[in-house]
């Protein structure tokens, strides 16, 4: 068990198990563990070990990830997006190394500096100017893109400074958010602060969305959004 001094450090950063992260990101838990924990593999009869992609906020136990913070979750999301778009994991690893050297950030893929044009992934570096410099993380060091050509990225994430603070997985209009400072980062109906899992379970138990809406004093539309979101996670 962590000692008492550990808990204040964990407040306000969001807390997720690896299984939680896999469910929220719709990816295999074993993949998330490999990114967080590193993995061993054999090549031409020789054993090799790939290190974790980044140091997590929550220290591992016996080299196994104990959990993720909200920022770790967002970093995992970015890596998953890159890999899902055909970028090899080794290229992602090299891109993270380039980004670290440019920014000094341990987890550069979860910052407001990350941009995309839908094909390549860029990191905004240097001083803020009318035309900031963008380093292409997928290609070689020193290959730059023009800021004006890069569409605004990750519009479903709210940042405080350069760090992610809030994620709207269905977009802002759906009203479902994960906020690192509220409810330990669990998905909730943002306006009312009620976890989506709580509303979905209550609706299942009561057999009525209207009853749940009256009990929690929220619109029935919010209850239905929570139920739809939880069904999407289960699927």
C-alpha positions in Angstrom: 0.0 0.0 0.0 1.3 3.5 -0.7 2.1 5.6 2.3 0.0 8.6 3.3 2.3 11.1 1.5 1.4 9.4 -1.8 -2.3 10.4 -1.8 -2.0 14.2 -2.1 0.3 13.7 -5.1 -2.4 11.6 -6.8 -5.2 14.1 -6.3 -6.3 16.1 -9.4 -4.3 14.0 -11.9 -7.0 11.4 -12.8 -6.7 7.8 -12.0 -7.3 4.8 -14.3 -6.4 1.1 -14.4 -4.9 -0.3 -17.5 -8.2 -2.0 -18.2 -10.0 1.4 -17.8 -7.6 3.0 -20.3 -8.1 0.1 -22.8 -11.8 0.4 -22.6 -11.9 4.1 -23.0 -9.5 4.0 -25.9 -11.1 0.9 -27.5 -7.7 -0.9 -27.6 -6.4 -4.2 -26.2 -5.2 -4.0 -22.6 -2.1 -6.0 -23.6 -1.1 -3.3 -26.0 -1.4 -0.6 -23.4 0.7 -2.6 -21.0 3.4 -3.0 -23.6 3.6 0.7 -24.1 3.6 1.5 -20.4 5.8 -1.4 -19.2 8.1 -2.1 -22.1 8.4 -5.6 -23.5 11.0 -8.3 -24.4 11.3 -9.9 -27.8 13.6 -12.2 -29.7 15.5 -11.3 -32.9 17.7 -13.7 -34.7 18.1 -15.8 -31.5 19.0 -12.8 -29.3 16.8 -11.4 -26.6 16.0 -7.7 -26.6 14.0 -5.3 -24.4 12.1 -2.3 -25.5 11.7 0.3 -22.7 8.4 2.0 -21.8 7.5 4.8 -24.2 7.3 7.3 -21.4 7.6 7.5 -17.6 4.1 7.4 -16.1 2.8 9.6 -13.3 2.0 6.6 -11.1 5.1 4.6 -10.2 4.9 0.9 -11.3 5.0 -2.0 -8.8 7.4 -4.8 -9.6 7.9 -3.3 -13.1 4.1 -3.6 -13.8 2.0 -0.5 -14.4 -0.2 0.2 -11.3 -2.3 2.8 -13.1 -2.4 5.8 -15.4 -3.0 9.4 -14.9 -5.2 11.5 -17.2 -2.1 12.7 -19.0 -0.9 9.2 -19.4 -4.3 8.3 -20.9 -4.0 11.2 -23.4 -0.4 10.1 -24.3 -1.7 6.6 -24.9 -4.5 8.0 -27.0 -2.0 9.9 -29.2 0.2 6.9 -29.7 -2.8 4.8 -30.6 -3.9 7.4 -33.1 -0.4 7.3 -34.7 -0.2 3.6 -34.9 -3.8 3.3 -36.1 -2.9 5.6 -39.0 -0.1 3.4 -40.1 2.9 4.9 -38.3 5.2 2.0 -37.1 5.7 1.9 -33.4 9.4 2.3 -33.8 8.8 5.6 -35.8 6.5 6.7 -32.9 9.3 6.0 -30.5 11.8 8.0 -32.5 9.3 10.8 -32.8 8.9 10.9 -29.0 12.7 11.1 -28.6 12.9 14.0 -31.1 10.0 15.8 -29.4 11.7 15.3 -26.0 14.9 16.8 -27.2 13.0 19.8 -28.7 10.8 20.5 -25.7 12.3 18.9 -22.6 8.8 17.2 -22.0 8.8 13.6 -20.9 5.4 13.1 -22.5 5.4 15.4 -25.5 2.5 13.7 -27.4 0.0 15.0 -24.8 0.8 18.7 -25.1 -1.0 21.5 -26.9 2.1 21.7 -29.2 1.1 18.6 -31.1 -0.5 19.3 -34.5 -1.7 17.1 -37.4 -2.7 17.6 -41.0 -4.3 14.1 -41.0 -1.2 12.5 -42.6 1.8 13.6 -40.6 2.2 14.7 -36.9 4.0 17.8 -36.0 5.3 19.4 -32.8 5.3 23.2 -32.5 8.7 24.3 -31.2 10.5 27.5 -30.5 9.1 30.9 -29.6 5.5 31.8 -30.4 5.6 33.8 -33.6 3.3 34.5 -36.5 4.6 31.4 -38.2 5.7 28.9 -35.5 8.2 26.2 -36.5 6.7 22.6 -36.7 8.9 19.5 -36.5 7.6 16.5 -38.4 7.7 13.7 -35.8 7.1 10.9 -38.3 9.8 11.8 -40.7 13.4 12.8 -40.1 14.7 15.5 -37.7 14.8 18.9 -39.3 11.8 18.4 -41.7 9.4 21.2 -41.0 5.8 22.0 -41.9 4.1 25.4 -42.4 1.8 26.2 -39.5 -0.8 27.7 -41.8 -1.3 24.4 -43.5 -1.9 22.4 -40.3 -5.5 22.1 -39.2 -6.3 22.7 -35.5 -5.7 19.4 -33.8 -7.5 17.5 -31.0 -10.5 19.9 -30.7 -12.1 17.5 -28.3 -9.4 18.2 -25.6 -9.2 21.3 -23.4 -5.8 22.4 -22.4 -4.5 24.4 -19.4 -1.3 25.9 -20.6 0.2 23.1 -22.7 -1.1 20.2 -20.6 -4.4 18.4 -21.3 -7.0 19.0 -18.6 -10.3 17.7 -20.1 -11.3 15.3 -22.8 -14.7 15.3 -24.6 -14.7 11.8 -26.2 -17.9 12.4 -28.2 -17.2 16.1 -28.8 -18.3 19.1 -26.7 -21.9 18.9 -27.9 -22.6 15.5 -26.2 -21.7 16.9 -22.8 -19.7 13.8 -21.7 -16.2 14.7 -20.3 -13.2 13.2 -18.5 -11.8 16.0 -16.3 -8.6 15.2 -14.5 -9.7 17.2 -11.4 -13.2 15.9 -11.1 -14.4 12.4 -10.1 -10.8 11.1 -10.4 -11.1 11.6 -14.2 -14.0 9.2 -14.7 -16.4 9.9 -17.5 -19.3 12.1 -16.4 -22.1 14.3 -17.6 -20.0 17.4 -17.3 -22.6 20.0 -16.5 -23.9 18.0 -13.5 -20.9 16.1 -12.4 -22.6 12.7 -12.4 -20.5 9.7 -13.6 -21.9 8.1 -16.7 -21.5 4.6 -15.2 -23.6 5.6 -12.2 -26.4 6.8 -14.4 -26.3 3.7 -16.7 -26.4 1.4 -13.7 -29.2 3.3 -12.1 -31.2 3.2 -15.3 -30.7 -0.6 -15.6 -31.8 -1.1 -12.0 -34.8 1.2 -12.1 -35.8 0.2 -15.6 -36.7 3.8 -16.3 -34.6 6.7 -17.6 -37.2 9.2 -16.4 -37.0 7.9 -12.8 -33.2 8.3 -12.8 -33.5 11.8 -14.3 -35.8 12.8 -11.5 -33.7 11.3 -8.8 -30.5 13.0 -9.9 -32.4 16.2 -10.9 -30.9 16.2 -14.4 -32.5 16.3 -17.9 -33.5 12.9 -19.3 -31.4 13.8 -22.3 -28.3 13.7 -20.1 -29.3 10.3 -18.8 -29.7 9.0 -22.3 -26.3 10.4 -23.3 -24.7 8.7 -20.4 -26.3 5.3 -21.3 -25.3 5.6 -24.9 -21.7 6.5 -24.0 -21.5 3.4 -21.6 -22.9 1.2 -24.3 -20.3 2.4 -26.7 -17.6 1.5 -24.2 -19.0 -2.0 -23.8 -19.1 -2.5 -27.5 
